Amino acid sequence: MERKGYSTHESRTALDLKHLVKSTSEMIPDKTYLRYKGDGGELVDVTYLDIDKYIDRLGTAFYSLGLKDKHIAVIGETSKEWIATYLATVNGGNVIVPLDKELTEEEIGKFLDLAQVEAVVYSPRFQSFFEKLSESSSISYFIKMGDLNEEEQREKFLSTNELVKKGKRLLREDYTEFVDYEIDVEKDAVIIFTSGTTGTSKGVLLSQKNITSAVNASAKMLHFTDDDVVMSVLPTHHTYEMTCGILTPILVGATVCINDSMKYLLKNFQIFKPTAMILVPLFVTTIYKRIWDTAEKNAQTKKLKRGIALSNALRHIKIDLRTSLFSQVNAAFGGRLRKIVSGGAALGADYVKGFEELGINLVQGYGITECSPLISVCPFHWKKYASVGLAVEGVEVRIDKTSDEDTEGEIVVRGPNVMKGYYKNEELTREVIDEDGWFSTGDIGYVDEDGFIYITGRKKNIIILDNGKNVFPEEIEEHLEKVELVKECIVAGKPNASGETVITAIIFPDFDMAKKEGIEDINLIRDKLKEEVQILNKKLPTFKQIRSIEIRKTEFDKTTSKKIKRNQ
């Protein structure tokens, strides 16, 4: 099939992650790679040469400690130290184990044991936990990001600052074993413990070949350039953020700005003035709703709608005035935001179209941790708002249908991005990767005549009704999320009083919106939602209609990628 959706711009190709860093450092040594706020609030710039040297020094110090062919964990907030630890580990032939900073202490301990971790690099917030753990753990080194203070000095404890100084001294003494290490792209490089929405965790084992192929494919599809400033919002332990938001910018020579807190997100927009962002749907929908809430608050809703209507009409005759017409909207995001890539879960087509009308190109991507994670991206210049795009270069996608009459089936993937397997779980690996290398994603969807992929549901979420009908809850949730009074929701099959499985909407209302409308009593909110659901049901086939509503007074528990934990 002709790859007609791909970007026409050429991008470099990384041979491995070491080559990725070295080649960019040699080409643009003085270009800023990382920008973040220092402890005093001042802006700190780290050039490509700076990060290259830092990685070499840290990796050299790891080698001097005997950390060769070992497993090293990293946990904490996004930082120069976190990113450098990841790259210093894998580029020395060690295996990095990125851990979710929101894990419980019990889960951290369990994953460290499962992954046979020899050293752990952590941010200061974890100091007391690792001091306690060190008393019973077989881990050889506990390495704090930054410096250890006097009270923290103890056996087994080191800091990244002292290790970098040590590595610098060793390199001056011609200890070059780390920098001379030759990458084997097939070797184990990363173990990622997925914190899925079902509550199960598996160790996904990736190689440098897996990660590098996804980085190269990402650069060809995302249209990022060396002029882009990408603001990093998502946690770096997620492969989506690491691959697309941290490593891909290296390949194109972009600058990555670190958002230090969601609390300061709007303020950081003004500081960093990003041109691009990698997001998950919850952030996308929140930003979009904020645009319209702000317009309403300032009595500008009608004016904004008229502007969109005028802009759309002008674009039909090839006149594009979106930048000037909606400059006030974009000013809230620093004034330069032009590209958003949404991934991690399905996003309603209305949001893609809505952002485009405001002059911000929003596209969907599709991936899964087991695929490093990139499978597809919708090119910016195609108007297939509901699609998650074309399979990226080198990746094959097939739809496994139950019968020839079916229009949908399970999405299966084959390519250099597919994981080596689940760590220490050959049986589970064989369940999802067949002898020919095809990985079963568990997602249900279809591919159109142009090769664009559409996801309709998740296999494990299917509701099977008593009449044998199958319903994908995601489809109904997409409709529900458009109801203003709905802040969060999931749809599930639950038994009614007669024991019959019925489609049930579990809703966390937007209480602020309800208050604006003069509805504060929970029963009145329930009644209003029932009215909205009745309107919605008229648009749905009978067997897909919502028959029951449950109201939550608190938000749903979520993973750190902001997916609702359905099992809870």
N, C-alpha and C positions, 0 to 999 in steps of 0.2 A: 504494500500500500504506500502511496506517495505521502511523504511526511509534510503535507502542505501547511500544517499549523505551526511549524517551528519558526523560531526567530531567525531573521536573516543575518543578524550580527554574529561575528566570529568570536569565540572565546578560547582562551588557552585551555590546554588539557593537563591536569595534574597526574603524574605517574603514581604518586602515593602521597601521604600526608606530609612527609618530610620534604619531598620535592615541592609540594604546595607552598609551604612556608619559605623555603630557601629561594625558590625562583622569584617569588614576589618581593622578598627582601632585597634581592640583587637588582631587580628592575626598578623598584620605587622605594629605596631605603628610608627616605625622609618623609614619606607620606604617612599621615596619621591613620593607624589601624583602629585603636581603641581610644574612646574619649569617655571620661566619667568624672563624677564629683569626688574630690578628695575628702579627707576627714574634716577639713575646715570649710568645705563647701566650694573650694576653688576647683576649676576645671583642670583635669590632668590629661595630657595627650601622650599616647604610647605609639611610636612609629613602628613600621614593619621591621626595621632593623632592630629596634629595641626589643620587640617580642621574640625575634629570632635569637638574639643573644641571650635573653632571659631563659628561653627554652633549652638552649645548649648548656647553660650553666646549671640549671636545675637538673636536667637529665644526667649531666656529668656527675653531680653530687649523688644522685640516685645510684649510679653505677659504683661510686666509691663506697656506698653502704652495702654493697652486695645485692642491690635490687636489679637483678638481671633475670629475665624469664620469670618474673614474679607478677602477682596481681596487686595493683595499687588502687585503693578506693579514693574517691573525692566527693566531698559533701559541703554544701554551703551556698551562699548567694553568688550570682554571676559577678565575676571579677577577673582582673588580669591573672591573678594567681590560679583561679579555677581553670581558666582556658589554657594557661601555660602548663599546668599539671597534666591535663588531658593529653596535650601534644607531646610533652616531655616523656610521658609514660609510653604512649604507642610508638613514638619515633625512636625509642630505644629497644623495641621488641618486647616490652612488658605489656600487660593487659590492664586497661583502665576499667574501673567499676564505678560509674557515676551513680550516686545515690540521691534520691529525692529528699530534700531538706525538711519536708513535712512528715516524713516517716516517724512512727513512734520509736522510742528507744529500744523496745523489744524487737521491732522489725529491723532496725539498723543492725543490731547484734546478730540477728538471724541471717541477714544477707551477707554480712561480713564473714560469717562462718561458712555459709554455702559457697561463697565465691573463693574461699581459701585465701583471703587477703593477707598480705605480708606487711603492708604499710597503708595508713590512711591519712590523707591530707584534708584538713577541715578548717572552716571559718571560725572566728573567735567564739561565736555563740554556742559552740559545741564543746568548749574547753572542759567544763565541769563533768559533762557526760563521759568524755573519753578518759579523764582522770580516774573516774570510777571504774570504767570498763577495763582500763589497763591493769588493774589489780588481779583480774581473773582471765584476761585474754592472752592468746598466744601470739597476737600481732606484735611484730618486732619494733615498728616505729609509728609514733603518732606525731604528725607534722602539722603544726598550726600555721595558717596563712598569716603573714606579717611577722611579728616578733613575739617571743615569750617574755613575759615580765618576770621579775625576780621570784615571785611566789610560785610561778608555773614551772620553774626549772626542776626537772626530775629525770630519773632514768627512763629511757625509751622516747622522751619527748624532744622534738626539734622544731625549728621554724623554717619557713620558706626563705626568709631573709638571710638567715645564717647559711642555709644550704646554697643559695645563689652566690653568696660571697665565697664559699668553699669551692664551688664549681668554677668560678672565675679564676681563683688561685690555681686550681688544678690544671685548667686549660693553659695558663701561662707556663706551667711546668711540663707542657706537652703531653698531658694525660688526655688522649683523644679517642679513647675507645668508644665513647658515646657518639661523638660527631662522625666517626668513621663507620658506625654501624650501618650495614646495608639492609634495607627493608625487604622482608619477604611478605608480599601483599596477600598471600594465602594464609598466613599465620593468624592465630587468635589475636584479636586486638581489643575488643570491647565486650563487656558483659553488661547488659541492661536488664534490670528487673522491672518488668512492666507492672504498673499498678492499675490494672484494668478495671472497667466499670462493673465487672462481675465479682470483683474482690479476689480473684486468683492472680498469683504472681508467678511469672516464669522468667528464667534467665536467658535472654536472647543473646546468642553468641555471634558477633560480627567480626569480619576481617577488615584489613585496610582496603582490600579490593572492593568489598561491599560499600564502605563509606566513601571511598574516592570516586567510585562509579556514580554514586548519588550526587556528590558535589559537582562533578563534571556535567551531569545531566541537568542539575539545578541551574547552573550558570547559563546553559544554552536556552533554558525556558523562561527564566524569571526576568530577563531583560535588565538586570542590574548592571551598572557600569561603574567606572572609577569616579564618576561624579556623584554617586549616590551616598547618602548618609542614612544608614539603617539603624533604627532604634530597637534595641533588644529588650523585649518585655517579658517573654516567656522564660521559664526556668531552663537552664542549660543542660540539666540531666536528661531532658527529652531529646531524642534523636532529631526530631523535626526542627527544633530551635538550633541544635548544635550543627546539623548538616546545612540547613538553609540560611539560618540567621547569623552563624558565627564563622563557619568554614567557607561557604560559598563567597561571602564578601572578600575573603583573602584572594580567591582565584581571580576576581574581577578588579581587585584593588580599591574596594569601597572602604568607607569608615563606619565602624560600629560604635554606637553610643549606648551606654548601659543605663537603663532606667533603674534607679536604686530602690524605688518603692512605688507600688500602685497608688499610694497616698499622694505622691508628688507627680503623678503621670502628667496632668495638665500643665503643671509648672515646668516639667522637663521638656514638654513639647516646645515651649517658648525658648528654653535654653539651647536645646540641640537642633531644633528646626529640621526634623527628619524629612527625607524625600521618600522613604520606603519603610514598610513594617511587615513583619511576619507575625500573624495573629491566629487565634482560634476563634470559632464563631461567637462565643460569648462576648469577647472583646469587641468584635465587629458590630454585633447587634447593640451593645451598650453604647458604643460611639455614635451609631446611627440615631438611636433614640435620643441621645443627648443633643444632637444637632437640632432635632425637631422640638425637643423640650425647651431648648434655649430660644428658638424662634418664637415659640408660643409665649414664653415668659416675657419676651421683648415686643410682643404684639407684631411679629414679623412673619407669621405663618402664611398669610395670604400673599404677601409680597414675595416670599420664597417660592411658593407654588406658581405664581405668575412668572417669576424668573425662569423656573424650570420649563414651563410651557413655551416661553419665548425661545429659550436656548434650544429646546428640542426641535422647534420649527426651523430655526436658523441652521441647525446641523443638517437638516434634510437638504438644504441648498449649499452645503459645504462651507458654512460659516460657523466657526467655533469660538464662542465668547465665554466659555465656562470659567476660564481663569479670572477674567475681570468681573463677570457677573456674580461669582460666588467666592470672591476673595475674602469676604468677611467670615464665611463659614470656615474656609481653610486657615484663616488667621488663628483660630482656636487650636490648630495643630501645628503651629509654627509658621504657617504660610507657604510651605513648600511640599507638603505631602502629595504625592502623585501616584504611588503604587502601594497596594496592600495585597498580600497573598494570604488567603485563609485556608487553613487545613486542620486536620485532627478530628473533624466531624462535619456532617452535612450542614450547608448553609442555604437558606431560602434564596431562590433566584431574585426575589424582589430587592434584597439587599445589594446584590451585585449590580442590578440595574439602577438602583437608587444612588449608589455611590458614583457610578459612571455619569449619571445626570448632573452630579455636583462637580465633575471634573477630576474625580479620584478613580483611577483604574483599580478595580477590585476583581481578582480572579480566585478561583478555587483550585486547590491542589488536593491530591489524594495520596495517602501513604499509610503505612503501618510499620511499627518498630521492626518487625521481622524483615522488612524490605529496605531498611537503612535510612530513612523510611520511605523514600520517594518512589511512587509508581506513576503518577500522571500529574500534569499541570495544564490548565486551560490557558492558551496563549492570549495575551492582552488584546490583540486585535480581532479576536473572534467573538461573536455575540451569542454564544450559547450559554446563557446565564445559569441554567440549571446543571450544566455539566461540570464534572471534575477534571475534564480535559483529555488530552491525548497521552498515551503511554510515552514516557520519556525515552530518549535514545538508548538503544540496547536492551529495552525491556519489552517482553511479549505479554499480552493480556488475552485471555480466553474466557468465554462464558460457558460454564458447565451447566447445561440444562437437563432437567429430569426427563423431558420428552421433547420431540420435535415441535410439538404444538406450543410449547412454552416460549414466551418472549423474553423472559428473564431467567437468570440462573446465578450460581455462585461465581464470583470473580476469582480466577486463578492466574498466577503470575510466574513468569520465568525470566531470569536475567542475572547479571553480575551483582545486582543489589540484594538478592535473596540471601538471607542469613545462612551461616554454616549449620545452625541447628539450635536446639535448646540446651543450655549448659547442663551436662550430666543427666540428660533425659532423652536417650535415643528412642525410646518407645513413643514419646509424645512427638518427637521430630518426625518419625516415620508416619505419624497420623496426618501431618500437614504438608510434608514434602514427598512427592512420589519419586519413583525410580528415574523418571525423566527430568527431575528438577523443578516440576511445577508445584508452586506453593498455593495452598488453599487459604484465601484470606478470611473466609467466613462472612464476607459482605455479599449481598445480593444486588444485581444490577443488570445493565445491558449496554451494548455498544451500538451507536447509530451508524448510518451509511458513510459518514465522514471519519469514523474511527474514534469518535468522542465517547467517553465513558460516563455513564449515569448510575448513581447508587440509589437504590430504592429501599434498602433496609439491611439489617444485620441478622444473619442466620439465627443466632442464638436468642434474638429478641422477638422472633415471630410469635404472634398470638394465634393459636389454633382454636377456632370456635367449635362448638358442639356439632355444628352442621358440616364440619370438615373444611370450612373456608379458612384460608391463611391471610392474616392481616399484618402488615408491617407498621409498627407503632410510629416510626419516624415520619411516615407520610402524614399521619393525623397530627402529630406534634408540630409539623411545619405549619399547618393551618392554624392550630391553637396559638402558636407563638405570635401570630399577627393580631390577636385580640389584645387591645391596649391594657386591659385589666390583668392580663397574664404576664407574670414576670418570669416564672420558670414552670416547666411542666414535664411530666412523662405520661405515657399512655401504656396501660397494661391490661392483661386479661385477668379478671377477678370473678369469683363465683358470687352470684346474687343470692337472695333469700331462698330461691328454689334450687340452688346448686348449679345453675346454668352459668357458663363462662360468658361474661359480657365485657365489652370494651369500656374501660374505666379511665377517666382523666384525673390524674392526681396533680393538683395545681397549687403553686405558691403564688398568691395574688400580688399585684403591685399595689401595696397598701398606700404608698404616697399618691399614686394616681387616683385611687379610690377616695382618698381624703379630699383631693382637689375637686372631685365630683360630688362631694358632700355625703359620701357613703363611708361610714366608719364601723357600723355594726357588722360583725362577721356573717350574720344570717342574711343581711341585705346584700353583702358582697357575694354570698353564695347564690342568692336569687338572681343577681345581675349576671353572674357567670352562666347560670342555667339558661338565661335568655340568649346570651351570646352563643352558647353551644347549640341551642335549638336552631339558630340562624345558620350556624356552621353545618349542622347535620343535613340541611336541605341541599348542600352542595356535594354531599357524599353518598355513595351507594348505601343501600339499607344495611348491608352486613358490616360496613365500616363505621357506622354511626355510633357516637358516644352515648352509652346508656346510663352511666353513673358518674358522679363527680365526687371527689374527695378534696377537701381544702386543708392545706398545710399552713401553719402559723410561722414556720421557720424555713429558711432556705434548705435545699437539698444538699446532702453531703456530696462533695465533688473530688475528683482527682486534681492534681496540680495543673493538668492541662485543661481544667475547667469542664470536664465531662461529668455528668451526674452519675453517681454510683447507683445503678439500677437495683442491685441486690439489696440495698439498704432502704 
